[in-house]
């Protein structure tokens, strides 16, 4: 049984068929003085300086950027956004949408840890124009000089565009199939993939997200720190408020990393509002570990309606830790909403936002690796816990046997396929990969559409009408004919010894003569001093635990220094990238660190 249905308002002739960017002008007319976007700048003051544009000012500045962009580029040309996360970033994005210039939401080149991704995405997009800020110009110039990347025809400084230019903008018609922007996936080792997001895609997904979050409450507001170059941050912060003209308050990711409680403080500062927010799994754990009673004193989170957890697989320990840590500040048990999404579906696919505590089930691990969901004893060491990611809104989700292309019955594991107006038409200049991902056809569709279906590359299962994500197909480890999910092995490894840093373990397979061989790479926990560390003891503990829990041997265990496990831009373990660095022999091993100290 497939999950979900298409929203009538998104069908031809429906009320939701107005391109999202056209709603900006509507809110500027109907509620010109209402706040639209507020940026909280912690670089000016540790307590945060709030800078707000109302809807009239937002529309005026977006139109000014549109005029300026069209002076530098033609419709269909790409504009790379290489600037810090500020109000100017948002205005540049909206201006590009107005101008029919294809936005490429990226970041200032000085952002640490993302250099390779920036080079790959920028080169692939071949932008005609760069939008940046005067302060970021030295970093942009160095980036252009140091790398073999396309040179832009012009550089536009977002903060220097005269808002009065907006008066000279003449509206142009939009088609739902017109390309709006390129969303580059976080990727790991292969060439970055630019997902082609159309005006129809972003409109549909914003409406679907509102519907899935059940926002039929007065005065909804969005609070975020998520990067605008990432799909979740862009849709939540930019697109969501445009649906009904609501208010978004956001800051930049660095401000959150420096003090995670700022996120909660921004939420608590909205009394009388219904606040929505979103973040990856690691962010909730980061907040929970920082939320001491002293820091929570005076915070009231009772207005937090929904906090979407969008990283998969979602850890049950994080859900429990966040709920327990923030309960003294008034966090409701039903506020946490595990969800599932990916850039190829614009971002949002499913969410469990029913004002109820997250639903979890204990399943027999061996049966699950064999493709069957069988409930087990929660206290057994032979079970794994899965978190419900809820149901789709305004789109269809089917669990499909990827080889036979047939829908699987409830309780059977298969690939998650998605069909709806939010699924992208393809990847930028990559027709072969586009057909493979977005051209799914069901062999026996029955009452479902035959196609096109977007193949997510994720395994999942439906149980009692809800979606459970079980893992990435490409990450599956197959040893002696048995399937093993890497995240299960990673949890076992991190629990085997206190010297293994939690949530910083990568398990992957190497091709062997007869079967795949398991490799576990784990970061050293900083809380265990090097002087008291026994690497052989750690390795023995991990090997024994994996052997007992999963009935398989570890071909190689590598303990490395903190920060050595590769991660995607959204904070997920990048197993393929870690595997490649292992093969290249460039992982920062703790053994080398210890040897250097002798």
ROLOFI-512257 format. One record per residue (C-alpha): chain; x, z, y. Coordinates in pm, whole numbers. Example, Ala and Ser with C-alpha at 12.3 -4.5 7.8 and 13.67 -1.06 7.14 Angstrom:
BEGIN
["A"; [1230; 780; -450]]
["A"; [1367; 714; -106]]
//
This chain:
BEGIN
["A"; [0; 0; 0]]
["A"; [140; -101; 337]]
["A"; [131; 147; 623]]
["A"; [-14; 83; 967]]
["A"; [-224; -174; 1146]]
["A"; [-183; -398; 1448]]
["A"; [-312; -265; 1780]]
["A"; [-607; -474; 1906]]
["A"; [-475; -462; 2262]]
["A"; [-158; -639; 2149]]
["A"; [-342; -926; 1983]]
["A"; [-404; -1251; 2179]]
["A"; [-650; -1175; 2456]]
["A"; [-590; -800; 2437]]
["A"; [-541; -576; 2740]]
["A"; [-181; -507; 2640]]
["A"; [-79; -870; 2667]]
["A"; [43; -825; 3024]]
["A"; [426; -835; 3020]]
["A"; [563; -490; 3087]]
["A"; [762; -587; 3395]]
["A"; [441; -705; 3567]]
["A"; [312; -348; 3546]]
["A"; [583; -240; 3786]]
["A"; [411; -424; 4071]]
["A"; [78; -275; 3964]]
["A"; [201; 83; 3989]]
["A"; [367; 2; 4322]]
["A"; [23; -102; 4450]]
["A"; [-191; 165; 4284]]
["A"; [34; 472; 4314]]
["A"; [314; 382; 4555]]
["A"; [410; 741; 4638]]
["A"; [405; 876; 4283]]
["A"; [747; 951; 4133]]
["A"; [872; 682; 3896]]
["A"; [1234; 756; 3805]]
["A"; [1439; 1067; 3879]]
["A"; [1810; 1076; 3805]]
["A"; [1975; 1418; 3783]]
["A"; [2338; 1399; 3892]]
["A"; [2553; 1687; 3769]]
["A"; [2873; 1537; 3909]]
["A"; [2762; 1629; 4261]]
["A"; [2654; 1983; 4175]]
["A"; [2674; 2174; 3843]]
["A"; [2309; 2273; 3886]]
["A"; [2207; 1906; 3917]]
["A"; [2103; 1698; 4217]]
["A"; [1765; 1527; 4170]]
["A"; [1736; 1177; 4318]]
["A"; [1390; 1021; 4292]]
["A"; [1246; 676; 4355]]
["A"; [870; 643; 4377]]
["A"; [696; 337; 4235]]
["A"; [699; 148; 4565]]
["A"; [1072; 203; 4612]]
["A"; [1143; 117; 4250]]
["A"; [957; -212; 4280]]
["A"; [1126; -296; 4612]]
["A"; [1475; -230; 4479]]
["A"; [1410; -411; 4149]]
["A"; [1294; -719; 4341]]
["A"; [1603; -698; 4563]]
["A"; [1823; -699; 4254]]
["A"; [1625; -996; 4124]]
["A"; [1697; -1190; 4442]]
["A"; [2066; -1099; 4427]]
["A"; [2099; -1190; 4059]]
["A"; [1939; -1527; 4114]]
["A"; [2196; -1595; 4384]]
["A"; [2462; -1556; 4116]]
["A"; [2290; -1684; 3801]]
["A"; [2021; -1914; 3668]]
["A"; [1724; -1814; 3450]]
["A"; [1854; -1765; 3097]]
["A"; [2206; -1673; 3207]]
["A"; [2333; -1334; 3094]]
["A"; [2403; -1040; 3324]]
["A"; [2628; -771; 3175]]
["A"; [2553; -422; 3304]]
["A"; [2893; -250; 3325]]
["A"; [2813; 51; 3537]]
["A"; [2757; 425; 3499]]
["A"; [2416; 563; 3411]]
["A"; [2243; 615; 3746]]
["A"; [1931; 496; 3924]]
["A"; [2122; 176; 4007]]
["A"; [2152; 101; 3636]]
["A"; [1775; 122; 3599]]
["A"; [1717; -94; 3906]]
["A"; [1961; -355; 3773]]
["A"; [1778; -364; 3441]]
["A"; [1436; -404; 3603]]
["A"; [1575; -658; 3847]]
["A"; [1712; -870; 3564]]
["A"; [1371; -863; 3395]]
["A"; [1207; -982; 3717]]
["A"; [1470; -1254; 3766]]
["A"; [1442; -1409; 3417]]
["A"; [1813; -1336; 3385]]
["A"; [1893; -1203; 3038]]
["A"; [2019; -847; 3076]]
["A"; [2296; -718; 2850]]
["A"; [2275; -337; 2882]]
["A"; [2629; -208; 2826]]
["A"; [2837; 56; 3009]]
["A"; [3132; 113; 3236]]
["A"; [3456; 26; 3053]]
["A"; [3596; 375; 3112]]
["A"; [3340; 530; 2875]]
["A"; [3562; 674; 2598]]
["A"; [3524; 579; 2233]]
["A"; [3343; 247; 2272]]
["A"; [3616; -2; 2369]]
["A"; [3589; -225; 2062]]
["A"; [3213; -237; 2085]]
["A"; [3228; -337; 2451]]
["A"; [3480; -616; 2387]]
["A"; [3273; -755; 2099]]
["A"; [2935; -741; 2272]]
["A"; [3062; -873; 2606]]
["A"; [3245; -1163; 2442]]
["A"; [2947; -1253; 2226]]
["A"; [2704; -1252; 2521]]
["A"; [2927; -1465; 2749]]
["A"; [2777; -1325; 3071]]
["A"; [2766; -1530; 3389]]
["A"; [2751; -1225; 3613]]
["A"; [2858; -861; 3590]]
["A"; [2656; -587; 3755]]
["A"; [2864; -279; 3827]]
["A"; [2928; -18; 4095]]
["A"; [3208; 0; 4349]]
["A"; [3350; 312; 4181]]
["A"; [3358; 140; 3842]]
["A"; [3522; -178; 3974]]
["A"; [3881; -76; 3887]]
["A"; [3775; -17; 3525]]
["A"; [3593; -352; 3515]]
["A"; [3890; -536; 3661]]
["A"; [4124; -373; 3408]]
["A"; [3886; -463; 3124]]
["A"; [3875; -827; 3233]]
["A"; [4254; -842; 3277]]
["A"; [4353; -665; 2955]]
["A"; [4131; -852; 2710]]
["A"; [4065; -1213; 2618]]
["A"; [3703; -1210; 2733]]
["A"; [3493; -1458; 2937]]
["A"; [3544; -1424; 3310]]
["A"; [3222; -1388; 3514]]
["A"; [3136; -1622; 3797]]
["A"; [3048; -1326; 4016]]
["A"; [3047; -945; 4025]]
["A"; [2746; -775; 4185]]
["A"; [2760; -416; 4312]]
["A"; [2419; -266; 4238]]
["A"; [2431; 9; 4502]]
["A"; [2526; -239; 4776]]
["A"; [2225; -469; 4732]]
["A"; [2006; -444; 5043]]
["A"; [1657; -324; 4936]]
["A"; [1509; -546; 5208]]
["A"; [1606; -845; 4997]]
["A"; [1310; -759; 4775]]
["A"; [1069; -888; 5036]]
["A"; [1197; -1239; 4968]]
["A"; [1124; -1235; 4596]]
["A"; [845; -1462; 4473]]
["A"; [688; -1365; 4141]]
["A"; [739; -1608; 3856]]
["A"; [521; -1633; 3543]]
["A"; [638; -1461; 3225]]
["A"; [583; -1574; 2868]]
["A"; [569; -1320; 2589]]
["A"; [830; -1526; 2402]]
["A"; [1070; -1535; 2699]]
["A"; [1401; -1361; 2627]]
["A"; [1425; -1035; 2823]]
["A"; [1755; -880; 2714]]
["A"; [2013; -859; 2436]]
["A"; [2031; -526; 2257]]
["A"; [2365; -500; 2080]]
["A"; [2361; -300; 1761]]
["A"; [2615; -22; 1726]]
["A"; [2779; -195; 1430]]
["A"; [3100; -88; 1261]]
["A"; [3337; -351; 1123]]
["A"; [3158; -682; 1159]]
["A"; [3098; -887; 1470]]
["A"; [2847; -720; 1704]]
["A"; [2495; -851; 1672]]
["A"; [2291; -911; 1986]]
["A"; [1925; -860; 1901]]
["A"; [1709; -1093; 2109]]
["A"; [1439; -877; 2267]]
["A"; [1159; -1077; 2428]]
["A"; [918; -966; 2700]]
["A"; [654; -948; 2428]]
["A"; [874; -727; 2209]]
["A"; [950; -470; 2477]]
["A"; [587; -465; 2595]]
["A"; [456; -413; 2244]]
["A"; [704; -145; 2148]]
["A"; [644; 58; 2464]]
["A"; [269; 55; 2392]]
["A"; [328; 135; 2025]]
["A"; [549; 428; 2114]]
["A"; [288; 574; 2349]]
["A"; [25; 530; 2080]]
["A"; [248; 685; 1812]]
["A"; [332; 984; 2030]]
["A"; [-40; 1050; 2094]]
["A"; [6; 1099; 2467]]
["A"; [-361; 1146; 2554]]
["A"; [-276; 1448; 2762]]
["A"; [-266; 1482; 3141]]
["A"; [51; 1440; 3344]]
["A"; [290; 1320; 3071]]
["A"; [656; 1303; 3167]]
["A"; [964; 1177; 2988]]
["A"; [1292; 1373; 2995]]
["A"; [1607; 1211; 2858]]
["A"; [1985; 1204; 2858]]
["A"; [2013; 917; 2609]]
["A"; [2239; 625; 2705]]
["A"; [2049; 333; 2856]]
["A"; [2270; 91; 2667]]
["A"; [2123; 222; 2342]]
["A"; [1784; 104; 2216]]
["A"; [1622; 448; 2196]]
["A"; [1738; 548; 2544]]
["A"; [1633; 221; 2705]]
["A"; [1282; 207; 2560]]
["A"; [1210; 577; 2608]]
["A"; [1344; 596; 2964]]
["A"; [1263; 252; 3108]]
["A"; [980; 101; 2907]]
["A"; [769; 404; 2824]]
["A"; [693; 506; 3187]]
["A"; [592; 149; 3273]]
["A"; [302; 155; 3027]]
["A"; [87; 384; 3243]]
["A"; [297; 451; 3549]]
["A"; [433; 787; 3442]]
["A"; [742; 977; 3554]]
["A"; [1082; 968; 3379]]
["A"; [1355; 1222; 3450]]
["A"; [1695; 1142; 3308]]
["A"; [2064; 1223; 3335]]
["A"; [2373; 1074; 3172]]
["A"; [2507; 1145; 2821]]
["A"; [2831; 1302; 2945]]
["A"; [2636; 1566; 3136]]
["A"; [2452; 1651; 2814]]
["A"; [2770; 1667; 2605]]
["A"; [2934; 1898; 2859]]
["A"; [2635; 2134; 2854]]
["A"; [2364; 2058; 2593]]
["A"; [2131; 2324; 2736]]
["A"; [2083; 2105; 3044]]
["A"; [1846; 1898; 2831]]
["A"; [1629; 2199; 2761]]
["A"; [1653; 2318; 3122]]
["A"; [1520; 1984; 3249]]
["A"; [1227; 2012; 3010]]
["A"; [1154; 2373; 3106]]
["A"; [1161; 2277; 3475]]
["A"; [839; 2074; 3437]]
["A"; [569; 2346; 3442]]
["A"; [215; 2223; 3389]]
["A"; [336; 1892; 3245]]
["A"; [328; 1750; 2894]]
["A"; [690; 1655; 2830]]
["A"; [813; 1397; 2582]]
["A"; [1175; 1352; 2480]]
["A"; [1387; 1194; 2209]]
["A"; [1732; 1223; 2059]]
["A"; [1938; 1167; 1746]]
["A"; [1970; 1434; 1479]]
["A"; [2313; 1555; 1594]]
["A"; [2182; 1632; 1945]]
["A"; [1925; 1881; 1819]]
["A"; [2189; 2053; 1607]]
["A"; [2424; 2061; 1907]]
["A"; [2156; 2230; 2118]]
["A"; [2070; 2477; 1843]]
["A"; [2430; 2589; 1799]]
["A"; [2459; 2638; 2176]]
["A"; [2128; 2816; 2232]]
["A"; [2227; 3182; 2259]]
["A"; [1961; 3433; 2369]]
["A"; [2141; 3472; 2702]]
["A"; [2132; 3097; 2771]]
["A"; [1765; 3073; 2674]]
["A"; [1660; 3357; 2899]]
["A"; [1395; 3236; 3142]]
["A"; [1343; 2898; 2972]]
["A"; [985; 2803; 2884]]
["A"; [958; 2511; 2641]]
["A"; [586; 2550; 2573]]
["A"; [526; 2228; 2768]]
["A"; [738; 2023; 2529]]
["A"; [473; 1814; 2357]]
["A"; [692; 1593; 2140]]
["A"; [1064; 1569; 2072]]
["A"; [1134; 1263; 1860]]
["A"; [1425; 1289; 1617]]
["A"; [1526; 929; 1558]]
["A"; [1844; 939; 1351]]
["A"; [1807; 866; 983]]
["A"; [1841; 1031; 744]]
["A"; [1718; 1339; 930]]
["A"; [1861; 1667; 806]]
["A"; [1616; 1941; 711]]
["A"; [1874; 2201; 809]]
["A"; [1875; 2062; 1163]]
["A"; [1495; 2077; 1188]]
["A"; [1496; 2440; 1075]]
["A"; [1792; 2536; 1292]]
["A"; [1638; 2383; 1606]]
["A"; [1297; 2539; 1541]]
["A"; [1443; 2886; 1486]]
["A"; [1687; 2871; 1775]]
["A"; [1435; 2750; 2033]]
["A"; [1129; 2946; 1918]]
["A"; [1214; 3236; 2154]]
["A"; [1184; 2988; 2443]]
["A"; [832; 2888; 2337]]
["A"; [905; 2575; 2132]]
["A"; [590; 2497; 1933]]
["A"; [635; 2440; 1556]]
["A"; [462; 2102; 1584]]
["A"; [676; 1966; 1868]]
["A"; [945; 1819; 1645]]
["A"; [861; 1462; 1543]]
["A"; [1092; 1294; 1292]]
["A"; [1084; 918; 1332]]
["A"; [1237; 592; 1218]]
["A"; [1341; 284; 1408]]
["A"; [1606; 21; 1468]]
["A"; [1706; -231; 1732]]
["A"; [1567; -524; 1532]]
["A"; [1219; -374; 1584]]
["A"; [1302; -316; 1954]]
["A"; [1344; 46; 1843]]
["A"; [1031; 238; 1740]]
["A"; [875; 191; 1394]]
["A"; [729; 523; 1276]]
["A"; [693; 883; 1393]]
["A"; [541; 1203; 1260]]
["A"; [388; 1323; 1586]]
["A"; [78; 1505; 1464]]
["A"; [143; 1842; 1630]]
["A"; [234; 1987; 1291]]
["A"; [566; 2112; 1155]]
["A"; [779; 1834; 1001]]
["A"; [674; 1746; 646]]
["A"; [944; 1771; 380]]
["A"; [938; 1718; 4]]
["A"; [1183; 1811; -271]]
["A"; [1246; 1518; -505]]
["A"; [1430; 1479; -833]]
["A"; [1764; 1327; -733]]
["A"; [1821; 1137; -1059]]
["A"; [1473; 986; -1055]]
["A"; [1517; 883; -693]]
["A"; [1843; 703; -764]]
["A"; [1652; 520; -1037]]
["A"; [1397; 403; -781]]
["A"; [1118; 655; -844]]
["A"; [996; 941; -626]]
["A"; [927; 1238; -850]]
["A"; [861; 1578; -694]]
["A"; [1093; 1856; -808]]
["A"; [1163; 2225; -774]]
["A"; [1280; 2296; -416]]
["A"; [1520; 2559; -551]]
["A"; [1679; 2334; -811]]
["A"; [2030; 2199; -761]]
["A"; [1901; 1872; -908]]
["A"; [1673; 1797; -616]]
["A"; [1719; 1644; -273]]
["A"; [1497; 1709; 27]]
["A"; [1340; 1417; 213]]
["A"; [1185; 1433; 560]]
["A"; [870; 1239; 643]]
["A"; [917; 990; 925]]
["A"; [541; 960; 966]]
["A"; [342; 641; 1000]]
["A"; [374; 325; 1209]]
["A"; [162; 254; 1513]]
["A"; [64; -100; 1604]]
["A"; [277; -260; 1332]]
["A"; [293; -291; 953]]
["A"; [548; -132; 722]]
["A"; [581; -233; 357]]
["A"; [813; -113; 81]]
["A"; [940; -425; -94]]
["A"; [1151; -514; -396]]
["A"; [1409; -724; -205]]
["A"; [1489; -944; -505]]
["A"; [1134; -1015; -625]]
["A"; [992; -999; -267]]
["A"; [694; -803; -395]]
["A"; [543; -495; -236]]
["A"; [615; -176; -426]]
["A"; [343; 77; -510]]
["A"; [350; 422; -354]]
["A"; [620; 635; -512]]
["A"; [858; 346; -581]]
["A"; [1173; 298; -374]]
["A"; [1230; -38; -209]]
["A"; [1353; -199; 110]]
["A"; [1159; -117; 426]]
["A"; [1009; -435; 575]]
["A"; [841; -443; 919]]
["A"; [589; -689; 1066]]
["A"; [454; -671; 1419]]
["A"; [482; -797; 1777]]
["A"; [781; -569; 1833]]
["A"; [1007; -734; 1576]]
["A"; [1268; -952; 1741]]
["A"; [1287; -1329; 1683]]
["A"; [1653; -1316; 1582]]
["A"; [2015; -1249; 1671]]
["A"; [2184; -1418; 1965]]
["A"; [2352; -1741; 1851]]
["A"; [2345; -1644; 1484]]
["A"; [2077; -1848; 1310]]
["A"; [2198; -1779; 956]]
["A"; [2193; -1403; 992]]
["A"; [1868; -1426; 1187]]
["A"; [1693; -1604; 901]]
["A"; [1827; -1354; 650]]
["A"; [1702; -1053; 850]]
["A"; [1390; -1175; 1027]]
["A"; [1261; -1438; 787]]
["A"; [1128; -1220; 506]]
["A"; [839; -1370; 307]]
["A"; [629; -1182; 52]]
["A"; [589; -1364; -280]]
["A"; [240; -1216; -334]]
["A"; [114; -1102; 8]]
["A"; [-245; -1026; -93]]
["A"; [-413; -893; 221]]
["A"; [-81; -862; 404]]
["A"; [77; -1134; 618]]
["A"; [303; -1354; 407]]
["A"; [559; -1340; 688]]
["A"; [769; -1326; 883]]
["A"; [883; -977; 789]]
["A"; [1191; -808; 930]]
["A"; [1411; -674; 651]]
["A"; [1561; -347; 772]]
["A"; [1838; -301; 518]]
["A"; [1711; 53; 460]]
["A"; [1568; 195; 139]]
["A"; [1248; 396; 166]]
["A"; [942; 514; -20]]
["A"; [580; 588; 72]]
["A"; [429; 915; -43]]
["A"; [77; 1027; 52]]
["A"; [59; 776; 333]]
["A"; [391; 865; 500]]
["A"; [731; 694; 511]]
["A"; [1042; 861; 371]]
["A"; [1376; 691; 441]]
["A"; [1624; 732; 156]]
["A"; [1934; 548; 277]]
["A"; [2110; 226; 374]]
["A"; [2122; -46; 108]]
["A"; [2477; -146; 202]]
["A"; [2594; 217; 172]]
["A"; [2455; 271; -179]]
["A"; [2724; 383; -425]]
["A"; [2683; 248; -780]]
["A"; [2898; 420; -1042]]
["A"; [2852; 352; -1414]]
["A"; [2524; 177; -1345]]
["A"; [2372; 471; -1154]]
["A"; [2279; 463; -787]]
["A"; [2395; 741; -557]]
["A"; [2301; 792; -194]]
["A"; [2611; 870; 12]]
["A"; [2438; 1129; 230]]
["A"; [2368; 1342; -78]]
["A"; [2734; 1335; -177]]
["A"; [2838; 1412; 182]]
["A"; [2617; 1723; 194]]
["A"; [2761; 1840; -137]]
["A"; [3115; 1793; -7]]
["A"; [3059; 1978; 320]]
["A"; [2899; 2270; 141]]
["A"; [3181; 2292; -115]]
["A"; [3434; 2458; 115]]
["A"; [3430; 2611; 467]]
["A"; [3730; 2399; 566]]
["A"; [3513; 2084; 557]]
["A"; [3353; 2014; 894]]
["A"; [2972; 1984; 861]]
["A"; [2820; 1641; 936]]
["A"; [3164; 1480; 952]]
["A"; [3199; 1349; 596]]
["A"; [3191; 986; 483]]
["A"; [3135; 888; 119]]
["A"; [3180; 526; 13]]
["A"; [3272; 312; -285]]
["A"; [3570; 96; -372]]
["A"; [3551; -190; -618]]
["A"; [3709; -95; -950]]
["A"; [3789; -285; -1268]]
["A"; [3478; -170; -1454]]
["A"; [3273; 24; -1202]]
["A"; [3279; 135; -838]]
["A"; [3503; 426; -749]]
["A"; [3395; 706; -516]]
["A"; [3602; 800; -212]]
["A"; [3519; 1102; 6]]
["A"; [3673; 1134; 352]]
["A"; [3612; 1467; 524]]
["A"; [3717; 1606; 860]]
["A"; [3888; 1944; 876]]
["A"; [3681; 2223; 1027]]
["A"; [3856; 2349; 1340]]
["A"; [3734; 2701; 1264]]
["A"; [3979; 2720; 974]]
["A"; [4330; 2755; 1123]]
["A"; [4594; 2515; 991]]
["A"; [4814; 2806; 896]]
["A"; [4551; 2936; 652]]
["A"; [4449; 2597; 516]]
["A"; [4514; 2506; 152]]
["A"; [4438; 2132; 118]]
["A"; [4466; 2142; -260]]
["A"; [4206; 2418; -275]]
["A"; [3969; 2216; -54]]
["A"; [4012; 1905; -265]]
["A"; [3954; 2094; -589]]
["A"; [3637; 2251; -451]]
["A"; [3496; 1916; -337]]
["A"; [3582; 1740; -662]]
["A"; [3421; 2017; -868]]
["A"; [3106; 2028; -657]]
["A"; [3053; 1650; -670]]
["A"; [3117; 1648; -1044]]
["A"; [2863; 1923; -1108]]
["A"; [2596; 1811; -860]]
["A"; [2614; 1436; -916]]
["A"; [2783; 1401; -1256]]
["A"; [3050; 1171; -1119]]
["A"; [3418; 1199; -1045]]
["A"; [3585; 1154; -707]]
["A"; [3846; 877; -720]]
["A"; [4008; 995; -397]]
["A"; [3949; 1279; -154]]
["A"; [4107; 1264; 192]]
["A"; [4102; 1554; 437]]
["A"; [4154; 1425; 791]]
["A"; [4181; 1566; 1140]]
["A"; [3871; 1632; 1359]]
["A"; [3736; 1314; 1515]]
["A"; [3875; 1089; 1242]]
["A"; [3546; 983; 1079]]
["A"; [3408; 673; 1252]]
["A"; [3063; 695; 1408]]
["A"; [2820; 445; 1554]]
["A"; [2716; 453; 1920]]
["A"; [2409; 657; 1820]]
["A"; [2620; 919; 1644]]
["A"; [2562; 816; 1282]]
["A"; [2841; 813; 1024]]
["A"; [2992; 462; 1018]]
["A"; [3086; 450; 651]]
["A"; [3197; 85; 649]]
["A"; [3430; 143; 943]]
["A"; [3572; 459; 785]]
["A"; [3621; 271; 459]]
["A"; [3815; -3; 638]]
["A"; [4037; 250; 815]]
["A"; [4097; 417; 477]]
["A"; [4203; 83; 327]]
["A"; [4425; 12; 628]]
["A"; [4592; 351; 589]]
["A"; [4526; 458; 948]]
["A"; [4315; 770; 899]]
["A"; [4465; 1078; 1070]]
["A"; [4524; 1285; 756]]
["A"; [4564; 1659; 768]]
["A"; [4849; 1627; 519]]
["A"; [5045; 1429; 779]]
["A"; [4959; 1691; 1041]]
["A"; [5088; 1971; 819]]
["A"; [5403; 1777; 735]]
["A"; [5480; 1727; 1105]]
["A"; [5465; 2103; 1161]]
["A"; [5737; 2176; 905]]
//
